[in-house]
Amino acid sequence: MMEQLAERRMQREEEAAADVEEDSEEDSEDDDGSDVDDGEDGEGGSEDEEDEEDEDEEVGVLFVLLISFFLCML
């Protein structure tokens, strides 16, 4: 029984990590295209906004991982 619970926990952690990785790959693909466009337009303030968005995304990812960890502990 304990082995099954540990196995399920590991599986959920792996799935959560895979989801986060997929999301970050999709976001980085989107960011790559937008960085080029911003540079061509000559908008200087957009880099600060992108940094803030990146920080917000990182906080969101950490929050999801934290919640997943606590759910696995149940």
mmCIF file of the N, C-alpha and C atoms, coordinates in Angstrom:
data_MODEL
# 
_entry.id   MODEL 
# 
loop_
_atom_site.group_PDB 
_atom_site.id 
_atom_site.type_symbol 
_atom_site.label_atom_id 
_atom_site.label_alt_id 
_atom_site.label_comp_id 
_atom_site.label_asym_id 
_atom_site.label_entity_id 
_atom_site.label_seq_id 
_atom_site.pdbx_PDB_ins_code 
_atom_site.Cartn_x 
_atom_site.Cartn_y 
_atom_site.Cartn_z 
_atom_site.occupancy 
_atom_site.B_iso_or_equiv 
_atom_site.pdbx_formal_charge 
_atom_site.auth_seq_id 
_atom_site.auth_comp_id 
_atom_site.auth_asym_id 
_atom_site.auth_atom_id 
_atom_site.pdbx_PDB_model_num 
ATOM 1   N N  . MET A 1 1  ? 0.825  -1.203 0.000   1.00 0.00 ? 1  MET A N  1 
ATOM 2   C CA . MET A 1 1  ? 0.000  0.000  0.000   1.00 0.00 ? 1  MET A CA 1 
ATOM 3   C C  . MET A 1 1  ? 0.869  1.265  0.000   1.00 0.00 ? 1  MET A C  1 
ATOM 4   N N  . MET A 1 2  ? 1.851  1.294  0.875   1.00 0.00 ? 2  MET A N  1 
ATOM 5   C CA . MET A 1 2  ? 2.739  2.459  0.950   1.00 0.00 ? 2  MET A CA 1 
ATOM 6   C C  . MET A 1 2  ? 3.528  2.614  -0.340  1.00 0.00 ? 2  MET A C  1 
ATOM 7   N N  . GLU A 1 3  ? 3.904  1.493  -0.928  1.00 0.00 ? 3  GLU A N  1 
ATOM 8   C CA . GLU A 1 3  ? 4.650  1.542  -2.190  1.00 0.00 ? 3  GLU A CA 1 
ATOM 9   C C  . GLU A 1 3  ? 3.786  2.133  -3.297  1.00 0.00 ? 3  GLU A C  1 
ATOM 10  N N  . GLN A 1 4  ? 2.509  1.758  -3.310  1.00 0.00 ? 4  GLN A N  1 
ATOM 11  C CA . GLN A 1 4  ? 1.600  2.288  -4.319  1.00 0.00 ? 4  GLN A CA 1 
ATOM 12  C C  . GLN A 1 4  ? 1.425  3.798  -4.161  1.00 0.00 ? 4  GLN A C  1 
ATOM 13  N N  . LEU A 1 5  ? 1.302  4.258  -2.922  1.00 0.00 ? 5  LEU A N  1 
ATOM 14  C CA . LEU A 1 5  ? 1.167  5.686  -2.678  1.00 0.00 ? 5  LEU A CA 1 
ATOM 15  C C  . LEU A 1 5  ? 2.419  6.433  -3.118  1.00 0.00 ? 5  LEU A C  1 
ATOM 16  N N  . ALA A 1 6  ? 3.577  5.885  -2.794  1.00 0.00 ? 6  ALA A N  1 
ATOM 17  C CA . ALA A 1 6  ? 4.832  6.520  -3.193  1.00 0.00 ? 6  ALA A CA 1 
ATOM 18  C C  . ALA A 1 6  ? 4.968  6.535  -4.707  1.00 0.00 ? 6  ALA A C  1 
ATOM 19  N N  . GLU A 1 7  ? 4.538  5.453  -5.342  1.00 0.00 ? 7  GLU A N  1 
ATOM 20  C CA . GLU A 1 7  ? 4.611  5.376  -6.800  1.00 0.00 ? 7  GLU A CA 1 
ATOM 21  C C  . GLU A 1 7  ? 3.688  6.408  -7.439  1.00 0.00 ? 7  GLU A C  1 
ATOM 22  N N  . ARG A 1 8  ? 2.478  6.549  -6.917  1.00 0.00 ? 8  ARG A N  1 
ATOM 23  C CA . ARG A 1 8  ? 1.545  7.543  -7.437  1.00 0.00 ? 8  ARG A CA 1 
ATOM 24  C C  . ARG A 1 8  ? 2.087  8.951  -7.230  1.00 0.00 ? 8  ARG A C  1 
ATOM 25  N N  . ARG A 1 9  ? 2.688  9.206  -6.070  1.00 0.00 ? 9  ARG A N  1 
ATOM 26  C CA . ARG A 1 9  ? 3.258  10.520 -5.782  1.00 0.00 ? 9  ARG A CA 1 
ATOM 27  C C  . ARG A 1 9  ? 4.352  10.846 -6.783  1.00 0.00 ? 9  ARG A C  1 
ATOM 28  N N  . MET A 1 10 ? 5.229  9.898  -7.032  1.00 0.00 ? 10 MET A N  1 
ATOM 29  C CA . MET A 1 10 ? 6.315  10.115 -7.988  1.00 0.00 ? 10 MET A CA 1 
ATOM 30  C C  . MET A 1 10 ? 5.752  10.379 -9.381  1.00 0.00 ? 10 MET A C  1 
ATOM 31  N N  . GLN A 1 11 ? 4.718  9.631  -9.753  1.00 0.00 ? 11 GLN A N  1 
ATOM 32  C CA . GLN A 1 11 ? 4.111  9.815  -11.066 1.00 0.00 ? 11 GLN A CA 1 
ATOM 33  C C  . GLN A 1 11 ? 3.503  11.215 -11.187 1.00 0.00 ? 11 GLN A C  1 
ATOM 34  N N  . ARG A 1 12 ? 2.814  11.670 -10.152 1.00 0.00 ? 12 ARG A N  1 
ATOM 35  C CA . ARG A 1 12 ? 2.216  13.013 -10.191 1.00 0.00 ? 12 ARG A CA 1 
ATOM 36  C C  . ARG A 1 12 ? 3.296  14.085 -10.250 1.00 0.00 ? 12 ARG A C  1 
ATOM 37  N N  . GLU A 1 13 ? 4.381  13.885 -9.511  1.00 0.00 ? 13 GLU A N  1 
ATOM 38  C CA . GLU A 1 13 ? 5.479  14.858 -9.545  1.00 0.00 ? 13 GLU A CA 1 
ATOM 39  C C  . GLU A 1 13 ? 6.102  14.917 -10.937 1.00 0.00 ? 13 GLU A C  1 
ATOM 40  N N  . GLU A 1 14 ? 6.292  13.758 -11.561 1.00 0.00 ? 14 GLU A N  1 
ATOM 41  C CA . GLU A 1 14 ? 6.860  13.715 -12.908 1.00 0.00 ? 14 GLU A CA 1 
ATOM 42  C C  . GLU A 1 14 ? 5.930  14.388 -13.910 1.00 0.00 ? 14 GLU A C  1 
ATOM 43  N N  . GLU A 1 15 ? 4.624  14.130 -13.780 1.00 0.00 ? 15 GLU A N  1 
ATOM 44  C CA . GLU A 1 15 ? 3.657  14.754 -14.681 1.00 0.00 ? 15 GLU A CA 1 
ATOM 45  C C  . GLU A 1 15 ? 3.637  16.266 -14.498 1.00 0.00 ? 15 GLU A C  1 
ATOM 46  N N  . ALA A 1 16 ? 3.688  16.719 -13.246 1.00 0.00 ? 16 ALA A N  1 
ATOM 47  C CA . ALA A 1 16 ? 3.690  18.154 -12.979 1.00 0.00 ? 16 ALA A CA 1 
ATOM 48  C C  . ALA A 1 16 ? 4.947  18.798 -13.544 1.00 0.00 ? 16 ALA A C  1 
ATOM 49  N N  . ALA A 1 17 ? 6.083  18.134 -13.368 1.00 0.00 ? 17 ALA A N  1 
ATOM 50  C CA . ALA A 1 17 ? 7.345  18.667 -13.898 1.00 0.00 ? 17 ALA A CA 1 
ATOM 51  C C  . ALA A 1 17 ? 7.304  18.720 -15.423 1.00 0.00 ? 17 ALA A C  1 
ATOM 52  N N  . ALA A 1 18 ? 6.722  17.690 -16.046 1.00 0.00 ? 18 ALA A N  1 
ATOM 53  C CA . ALA A 1 18 ? 6.620  17.656 -17.507 1.00 0.00 ? 18 ALA A CA 1 
ATOM 54  C C  . ALA A 1 18 ? 5.705  18.780 -18.001 1.00 0.00 ? 18 ALA A C  1 
ATOM 55  N N  . ASP A 1 19 ? 4.602  19.011 -17.300 1.00 0.00 ? 19 ASP A N  1 
ATOM 56  C CA . ASP A 1 19 ? 3.685  20.088 -17.672 1.00 0.00 ? 19 ASP A CA 1 
ATOM 57  C C  . ASP A 1 19 ? 4.361  21.444 -17.577 1.00 0.00 ? 19 ASP A C  1 
ATOM 58  N N  . VAL A 1 20 ? 5.103  21.646 -16.500 1.00 0.00 ? 20 VAL A N  1 
ATOM 59  C CA . VAL A 1 20 ? 5.803  22.915 -16.313 1.00 0.00 ? 20 VAL A CA 1 
ATOM 60  C C  . VAL A 1 20 ? 6.846  23.096 -17.412 1.00 0.00 ? 20 VAL A C  1 
ATOM 61  N N  . GLU A 1 21 ? 7.555  22.013 -17.725 1.00 0.00 ? 21 GLU A N  1 
ATOM 62  C CA . GLU A 1 21 ? 8.578  22.092 -18.764 1.00 0.00 ? 21 GLU A CA 1 
ATOM 63  C C  . GLU A 1 21 ? 7.955  22.415 -20.119 1.00 0.00 ? 21 GLU A C  1 
ATOM 64  N N  . GLU A 1 22 ? 6.832  21.779 -20.440 1.00 0.00 ? 22 GLU A N  1 
ATOM 65  C CA . GLU A 1 22 ? 6.149  22.053 -21.703 1.00 0.00 ? 22 GLU A CA 1 
ATOM 66  C C  . GLU A 1 22 ? 5.696  23.512 -21.763 1.00 0.00 ? 22 GLU A C  1 
ATOM 67  N N  . ASP A 1 23 ? 5.136  24.003 -20.648 1.00 0.00 ? 23 ASP A N  1 
ATOM 68  C CA . ASP A 1 23 ? 4.673  25.391 -20.610 1.00 0.00 ? 23 ASP A CA 1 
ATOM 69  C C  . ASP A 1 23 ? 5.831  26.354 -20.795 1.00 0.00 ? 23 ASP A C  1 
ATOM 70  N N  . SER A 1 24 ? 6.955  26.067 -20.153 1.00 0.00 ? 24 SER A N  1 
ATOM 71  C CA . SER A 1 24 ? 8.092  26.987 -20.276 1.00 0.00 ? 24 SER A CA 1 
ATOM 72  C C  . SER A 1 24 ? 8.667  26.950 -21.684 1.00 0.00 ? 24 SER A C  1 
ATOM 73  N N  . GLU A 1 25 ? 8.637  25.782 -22.340 1.00 0.00 ? 25 GLU A N  1 
ATOM 74  C CA . GLU A 1 25 ? 9.117  25.695 -23.723 1.00 0.00 ? 25 GLU A CA 1 
ATOM 75  C C  . GLU A 1 25 ? 8.208  26.489 -24.650 1.00 0.00 ? 25 GLU A C  1 
ATOM 76  N N  . GLU A 1 26 ? 6.895  26.384 -24.454 1.00 0.00 ? 26 GLU A N  1 
ATOM 77  C CA . GLU A 1 26 ? 5.954  27.133 -25.276 1.00 0.00 ? 26 GLU A CA 1 
ATOM 78  C C  . GLU A 1 26 ? 6.137  28.631 -25.065 1.00 0.00 ? 26 GLU A C  1 
ATOM 79  N N  . ASP A 1 27 ? 6.319  29.042 -23.819 1.00 0.00 ? 27 ASP A N  1 
ATOM 80  C CA . ASP A 1 27 ? 6.506  30.457 -23.520 1.00 0.00 ? 27 ASP A CA 1 
ATOM 81  C C  . ASP A 1 27 ? 7.805  30.974 -24.118 1.00 0.00 ? 27 ASP A C  1 
ATOM 82  N N  . SER A 1 28 ? 8.861  30.171 -24.067 1.00 0.00 ? 28 SER A N  1 
ATOM 83  C CA . SER A 1 28 ? 10.136 30.636 -24.606 1.00 0.00 ? 28 SER A CA 1 
ATOM 84  C C  . SER A 1 28 ? 10.062 30.758 -26.123 1.00 0.00 ? 28 SER A C  1 
ATOM 85  N N  . GLU A 1 29 ? 9.291  29.904 -26.771 1.00 0.00 ? 29 GLU A N  1 
ATOM 86  C CA . GLU A 1 29 ? 9.108  30.018 -28.218 1.00 0.00 ? 29 GLU A CA 1 
ATOM 87  C C  . GLU A 1 29 ? 8.373  31.315 -28.541 1.00 0.00 ? 29 GLU A C  1 
ATOM 88  N N  . ASP A 1 30 ? 7.354  31.642 -27.770 1.00 0.00 ? 30 ASP A N  1 
ATOM 89  C CA . ASP A 1 30 ? 6.610  32.876 -27.974 1.00 0.00 ? 30 ASP A CA 1 
ATOM 90  C C  . ASP A 1 30 ? 7.491  34.085 -27.698 1.00 0.00 ? 30 ASP A C  1 
ATOM 91  N N  . ASP A 1 31 ? 8.273  34.024 -26.633 1.00 0.00 ? 31 ASP A N  1 
ATOM 92  C CA . ASP A 1 31 ? 9.141  35.137 -26.263 1.00 0.00 ? 31 ASP A CA 1 
ATOM 93  C C  . ASP A 1 31 ? 10.203 35.375 -27.321 1.00 0.00 ? 31 ASP A C  1 
ATOM 94  N N  . ASP A 1 32 ? 10.725 34.311 -27.920 1.00 0.00 ? 32 ASP A N  1 
ATOM 95  C CA . ASP A 1 32 ? 11.754 34.476 -28.935 1.00 0.00 ? 32 ASP A CA 1 
ATOM 96  C C  . ASP A 1 32 ? 11.235 35.315 -30.099 1.00 0.00 ? 32 ASP A C  1 
ATOM 97  N N  . GLY A 1 33 ? 10.044 35.051 -30.542 1.00 0.00 ? 33 GLY A N  1 
ATOM 98  C CA . GLY A 1 33 ? 9.477  35.816 -31.646 1.00 0.00 ? 33 GLY A CA 1 
ATOM 99  C C  . GLY A 1 33 ? 9.169  37.240 -31.257 1.00 0.00 ? 33 GLY A C  1 
ATOM 100 N N  . SER A 1 34 ? 8.698  37.465 -30.040 1.00 0.00 ? 34 SER A N  1 
ATOM 101 C CA . SER A 1 34 ? 8.339  38.818 -29.632 1.00 0.00 ? 34 SER A CA 1 
ATOM 102 C C  . SER A 1 34 ? 9.569  39.667 -29.357 1.00 0.00 ? 34 SER A C  1 
ATOM 103 N N  . ASP A 1 35 ? 10.677 39.045 -28.914 1.00 0.00 ? 35 ASP A N  1 
ATOM 104 C CA . ASP A 1 35 ? 11.901 39.809 -28.660 1.00 0.00 ? 35 ASP A CA 1 
ATOM 105 C C  . ASP A 1 35 ? 12.409 40.434 -29.949 1.00 0.00 ? 35 ASP A C  1 
ATOM 106 N N  . VAL A 1 36 ? 12.347 39.686 -31.039 1.00 0.00 ? 36 VAL A N  1 
ATOM 107 C CA . VAL A 1 36 ? 12.825 40.202 -32.319 1.00 0.00 ? 36 VAL A CA 1 
ATOM 108 C C  . VAL A 1 36 ? 11.945 41.354 -32.767 1.00 0.00 ? 36 VAL A C  1 
ATOM 109 N N  . ASP A 1 37 ? 10.642 41.204 -32.629 1.00 0.00 ? 37 ASP A N  1 
ATOM 110 C CA . ASP A 1 37 ? 9.724  42.258 -33.042 1.00 0.00 ? 37 ASP A CA 1 
ATOM 111 C C  . ASP A 1 37 ? 9.933  43.526 -32.235 1.00 0.00 ? 37 ASP A C  1 
ATOM 112 N N  . ASP A 1 38 ? 10.125 43.396 -30.917 1.00 0.00 ? 38 ASP A N  1 
ATOM 113 C CA . ASP A 1 38 ? 10.313 44.574 -30.077 1.00 0.00 ? 38 ASP A CA 1 
ATOM 114 C C  . ASP A 1 38 ? 11.586 45.308 -30.448 1.00 0.00 ? 38 ASP A C  1 
ATOM 115 N N  . GLY A 1 39 ? 12.626 44.562 -30.765 1.00 0.00 ? 39 GLY A N  1 
ATOM 116 C CA . GLY A 1 39 ? 13.891 45.189 -31.123 1.00 0.00 ? 39 GLY A CA 1 
ATOM 117 C C  . GLY A 1 39 ? 13.773 45.964 -32.413 1.00 0.00 ? 39 GLY A C  1 
ATOM 118 N N  . GLU A 1 40 ? 13.004 45.473 -33.357 1.00 0.00 ? 40 GLU A N  1 
ATOM 119 C CA . GLU A 1 40 ? 12.849 46.151 -34.632 1.00 0.00 ? 40 GLU A CA 1 
ATOM 120 C C  . GLU A 1 40 ? 12.031 47.421 -34.483 1.00 0.00 ? 40 GLU A C  1 
ATOM 121 N N  . ASP A 1 41 ? 11.068 47.415 -33.577 1.00 0.00 ? 41 ASP A N  1 
ATOM 122 C CA . ASP A 1 41 ? 10.235 48.594 -33.373 1.00 0.00 ? 41 ASP A CA 1 
ATOM 123 C C  . ASP A 1 41 ? 10.965 49.677 -32.597 1.00 0.00 ? 41 ASP A C  1 
ATOM 124 N N  . GLY A 1 42 ? 12.007 49.309 -31.877 1.00 0.00 ? 42 GLY A N  1 
ATOM 125 C CA . GLY A 1 42 ? 12.777 50.278 -31.112 1.00 0.00 ? 42 GLY A CA 1 
ATOM 126 C C  . GLY A 1 42 ? 12.124 50.681 -29.810 1.00 0.00 ? 42 GLY A C  1 
ATOM 127 N N  . GLU A 1 43 ? 11.247 49.828 -29.270 1.00 0.00 ? 43 GLU A N  1 
ATOM 128 C CA . GLU A 1 43 ? 10.597 50.131 -27.999 1.00 0.00 ? 43 GLU A CA 1 
ATOM 129 C C  . GLU A 1 43 ? 11.540 49.748 -26.867 1.00 0.00 ? 43 GLU A C  1 
ATOM 130 N N  . GLY A 1 44 ? 11.997 50.716 -26.078 1.00 0.00 ? 44 GLY A N  1 
ATOM 131 C CA . GLY A 1 44 ? 12.952 50.432 -25.017 1.00 0.00 ? 44 GLY A CA 1 
ATOM 132 C C  . GLY A 1 44 ? 12.295 49.938 -23.742 1.00 0.00 ? 44 GLY A C  1 
ATOM 133 N N  . GLY A 1 45 ? 11.083 50.364 -23.443 1.00 0.00 ? 45 GLY A N  1 
ATOM 134 C CA . GLY A 1 45 ? 10.418 49.996 -22.198 1.00 0.00 ? 45 GLY A CA 1 
ATOM 135 C C  . GLY A 1 45 ? 9.859  48.595 -22.191 1.00 0.00 ? 45 GLY A C  1 
ATOM 136 N N  . SER A 1 46 ? 9.767  47.951 -23.322 1.00 0.00 ? 46 SER A N  1 
ATOM 137 C CA . SER A 1 46 ? 9.151  46.633 -23.383 1.00 0.00 ? 46 SER A CA 1 
ATOM 138 C C  . SER A 1 46 ? 9.986  45.564 -22.691 1.00 0.00 ? 46 SER A C  1 
ATOM 139 N N  . GLU A 1 47 ? 11.298 45.743 -22.609 1.00 0.00 ? 47 GLU A N  1 
ATOM 140 C CA . GLU A 1 47 ? 12.141 44.756 -21.938 1.00 0.00 ? 47 GLU A CA 1 
ATOM 141 C C  . GLU A 1 47 ? 11.810 44.680 -20.460 1.00 0.00 ? 47 GLU A C  1 
ATOM 142 N N  . ASP A 1 48 ? 11.550 45.821 -19.826 1.00 0.00 ? 48 ASP A N  1 
ATOM 143 C CA . ASP A 1 48 ? 11.176 45.830 -18.416 1.00 0.00 ? 48 ASP A CA 1 
ATOM 144 C C  . ASP A 1 48 ? 9.852  45.111 -18.205 1.00 0.00 ? 48 ASP A C  1 
ATOM 145 N N  . GLU A 1 49 ? 8.906  45.336 -19.099 1.00 0.00 ? 49 GLU A N  1 
ATOM 146 C CA . GLU A 1 49 ? 7.612  44.662 -19.003 1.00 0.00 ? 49 GLU A CA 1 
ATOM 147 C C  . GLU A 1 49 ? 7.775  43.158 -19.180 1.00 0.00 ? 49 GLU A C  1 
ATOM 148 N N  . GLU A 1 50 ? 8.630  42.747 -20.106 1.00 0.00 ? 50 GLU A N  1 
ATOM 149 C CA . GLU A 1 50 ? 8.867  41.324 -20.327 1.00 0.00 ? 50 GLU A CA 1 
ATOM 150 C C  . GLU A 1 50 ? 9.524  40.696 -19.113 1.00 0.00 ? 50 GLU A C  1 
ATOM 151 N N  . ASP A 1 51 ? 10.456 41.417 -18.480 1.00 0.00 ? 51 ASP A N  1 
ATOM 152 C CA . ASP A 1 51 ? 11.104 40.911 -17.268 1.00 0.00 ? 51 ASP A CA 1 
ATOM 153 C C  . ASP A 1 51 ? 10.076 40.692 -16.167 1.00 0.00 ? 51 ASP A C  1 
ATOM 154 N N  . GLU A 1 52 ? 9.156  41.644 -16.017 1.00 0.00 ? 52 GLU A N  1 
ATOM 155 C CA . GLU A 1 52 ? 8.113  41.503 -15.007 1.00 0.00 ? 52 GLU A CA 1 
ATOM 156 C C  . GLU A 1 52 ? 7.205  40.317 -15.325 1.00 0.00 ? 52 GLU A C  1 
ATOM 157 N N  . GLU A 1 53 ? 6.872  40.133 -16.598 1.00 0.00 ? 53 GLU A N  1 
ATOM 158 C CA . GLU A 1 53 ? 6.041  39.007 -17.003 1.00 0.00 ? 53 GLU A CA 1 
ATOM 159 C C  . GLU A 1 53 ? 6.764  37.693 -16.730 1.00 0.00 ? 53 GLU A C  1 
ATOM 160 N N  . ASP A 1 54 ? 8.064  37.653 -17.025 1.00 0.00 ? 54 ASP A N  1 
ATOM 161 C CA . ASP A 1 54 ? 8.848  36.446 -16.761 1.00 0.00 ? 54 ASP A CA 1 
ATOM 162 C C  . ASP A 1 54 ? 8.871  36.125 -15.277 1.00 0.00 ? 54 ASP A C  1 
ATOM 163 N N  . GLU A 1 55 ? 9.039  37.149 -14.443 1.00 0.00 ? 55 GLU A N  1 
ATOM 164 C CA . GLU A 1 55 ? 9.036  36.935 -12.996 1.00 0.00 ? 55 GLU A CA 1 
ATOM 165 C C  . GLU A 1 55 ? 7.678  36.417 -12.535 1.00 0.00 ? 55 GLU A C  1 
ATOM 166 N N  . ASP A 1 56 ? 6.599  36.965 -13.089 1.00 0.00 ? 56 ASP A N  1 
ATOM 167 C CA . ASP A 1 56 ? 5.259  36.502 -12.735 1.00 0.00 ? 56 ASP A CA 1 
ATOM 168 C C  . ASP A 1 56 ? 5.075  35.038 -13.128 1.00 0.00 ? 56 ASP A C  1 
ATOM 169 N N  . GLU A 1 57 ? 5.576  34.674 -14.305 1.00 0.00 ? 57 GLU A N  1 
ATOM 170 C CA . GLU A 1 57 ? 5.466  33.286 -14.752 1.00 0.00 ? 57 GLU A CA 1 
ATOM 171 C C  . GLU A 1 57 ? 6.260  32.364 -13.838 1.00 0.00 ? 57 GLU A C  1 
ATOM 172 N N  . GLU A 1 58 ? 7.465  32.791 -13.436 1.00 0.00 ? 58 GLU A N  1 
ATOM 173 C CA . GLU A 1 58 ? 8.288  31.975 -12.550 1.00 0.00 ? 58 GLU A CA 1 
ATOM 174 C C  . GLU A 1 58 ? 7.592  31.769 -11.213 1.00 0.00 ? 58 GLU A C  1 
ATOM 175 N N  . VAL A 1 59 ? 6.975  32.818 -10.698 1.00 0.00 ? 59 VAL A N  1 
ATOM 176 C CA . VAL A 1 59 ? 6.254  32.704 -9.440  1.00 0.00 ? 59 VAL A CA 1 
ATOM 177 C C  . VAL A 1 59 ? 5.088  31.730 -9.607  1.00 0.00 ? 59 VAL A C  1 
ATOM 178 N N  . GLY A 1 60 ? 4.405  31.827 -10.733 1.00 0.00 ? 60 GLY A N  1 
ATOM 179 C CA . GLY A 1 60 ? 3.292  30.911 -10.990 1.00 0.00 ? 60 GLY A CA 1 
ATOM 180 C C  . GLY A 1 60 ? 3.747  29.467 -11.082 1.00 0.00 ? 60 GLY A C  1 
ATOM 181 N N  . VAL A 1 61 ? 4.873  29.237 -11.741 1.00 0.00 ? 61 VAL A N  1 
ATOM 182 C CA . VAL A 1 61 ? 5.409  27.879 -11.865 1.00 0.00 ? 61 VAL A CA 1 
ATOM 183 C C  . VAL A 1 61 ? 5.802  27.349 -10.496 1.00 0.00 ? 61 VAL A C  1 
ATOM 184 N N  . LEU A 1 62 ? 6.466  28.174 -9.703  1.00 0.00 ? 62 LEU A N  1 
ATOM 185 C CA . LEU A 1 62 ? 6.856  27.751 -8.358  1.00 0.00 ? 62 LEU A CA 1 
ATOM 186 C C  . LEU A 1 62 ? 5.632  27.454 -7.504  1.00 0.00 ? 62 LEU A C  1 
ATOM 187 N N  . PHE A 1 63 ? 4.585  28.248 -7.667  1.00 0.00 ? 63 PHE A N  1 
ATOM 188 C CA . PHE A 1 63 ? 3.357  28.026 -6.917  1.00 0.00 ? 63 PHE A CA 1 
ATOM 189 C C  . PHE A 1 63 ? 2.735  26.684 -7.290  1.00 0.00 ? 63 PHE A C  1 
ATOM 190 N N  . VAL A 1 64 ? 2.697  26.382 -8.582  1.00 0.00 ? 64 VAL A N  1 
ATOM 191 C CA . VAL A 1 64 ? 2.142  25.107 -9.045  1.00 0.00 ? 64 VAL A CA 1 
ATOM 192 C C  . VAL A 1 64 ? 2.950  23.948 -8.495  1.00 0.00 ? 64 VAL A C  1 
ATOM 193 N N  . LEU A 1 65 ? 4.272  24.069 -8.531  1.00 0.00 ? 65 LEU A N  1 
ATOM 194 C CA . LEU A 1 65 ? 5.124  23.008 -7.998  1.00 0.00 ? 65 LEU A CA 1 
ATOM 195 C C  . LEU A 1 65 ? 4.912  22.826 -6.500  1.00 0.00 ? 65 LEU A C  1 
ATOM 196 N N  . LEU A 1 66 ? 4.773  23.928 -5.781  1.00 0.00 ? 66 LEU A N  1 
ATOM 197 C CA . LEU A 1 66 ? 4.555  23.857 -4.346  1.00 0.00 ? 66 LEU A CA 1 
ATOM 198 C C  . LEU A 1 66 ? 3.227  23.181 -4.034  1.00 0.00 ? 66 LEU A C  1 
ATOM 199 N N  . ILE A 1 67 ? 2.183  23.567 -4.734  1.00 0.00 ? 67 ILE A N  1 
ATOM 200 C CA . ILE A 1 67 ? 0.871  22.948 -4.530  1.00 0.00 ? 67 ILE A CA 1 
ATOM 201 C C  . ILE A 1 67 ? 0.931  21.466 -4.878  1.00 0.00 ? 67 ILE A C  1 
ATOM 202 N N  . SER A 1 68 ? 1.609  21.121 -5.963  1.00 0.00 ? 68 SER A N  1 
ATOM 203 C CA . SER A 1 68 ? 1.735  19.714 -6.353  1.00 0.00 ? 68 SER A CA 1 
ATOM 204 C C  . SER A 1 68 ? 2.463  18.919 -5.281  1.00 0.00 ? 68 SER A C  1 
ATOM 205 N N  . PHE A 1 69 ? 3.485  19.518 -4.713  1.00 0.00 ? 69 PHE A N  1 
ATOM 206 C CA . PHE A 1 69 ? 4.237  18.850 -3.661  1.00 0.00 ? 69 PHE A CA 1 
ATOM 207 C C  . PHE A 1 69 ? 3.348  18.577 -2.462  1.00 0.00 ? 69 PHE A C  1 
ATOM 208 N N  . PHE A 1 70 ? 2.580  19.580 -2.027  1.00 0.00 ? 70 PHE A N  1 
ATOM 209 C CA . PHE A 1 70 ? 1.729  19.394 -0.882  1.00 0.00 ? 70 PHE A CA 1 
ATOM 210 C C  . PHE A 1 70 ? 0.609  18.400 -1.159  1.00 0.00 ? 70 PHE A C  1 
ATOM 211 N N  . LEU A 1 71 ? 0.090  18.381 -2.374  1.00 0.00 ? 71 LEU A N  1 
ATOM 212 C CA . LEU A 1 71 ? -0.942 17.401 -2.717  1.00 0.00 ? 71 LEU A CA 1 
ATOM 213 C C  . LEU A 1 71 ? -0.373 15.983 -2.686  1.00 0.00 ? 71 LEU A C  1 
ATOM 214 N N  . CYS A 1 72 ? 0.861  15.849 -3.090  1.00 0.00 ? 72 CYS A N  1 
ATOM 215 C CA . CYS A 1 72 ? 1.500  14.541 -3.052  1.00 0.00 ? 72 CYS A CA 1 
ATOM 216 C C  . CYS A 1 72 ? 1.729  14.065 -1.631  1.00 0.00 ? 72 CYS A C  1 
ATOM 217 N N  . MET A 1 73 ? 1.868  14.983 -0.717  1.00 0.00 ? 73 MET A N  1 
ATOM 218 C CA . MET A 1 73 ? 2.124  14.635 0.672   1.00 0.00 ? 73 MET A CA 1 
ATOM 219 C C  . MET A 1 73 ? 0.868  14.098 1.364   1.00 0.00 ? 73 MET A C  1 
ATOM 220 N N  . LEU A 1 74 ? -0.294 14.343 0.764   1.00 0.00 ? 74 LEU A N  1 
ATOM 221 C CA . LEU A 1 74 ? -1.554 13.884 1.384   1.00 0.00 ? 74 LEU A CA 1 
ATOM 222 C C  . LEU A 1 74 ? -1.720 12.412 1.288   1.00 0.00 ? 74 LEU A C  1 
# 
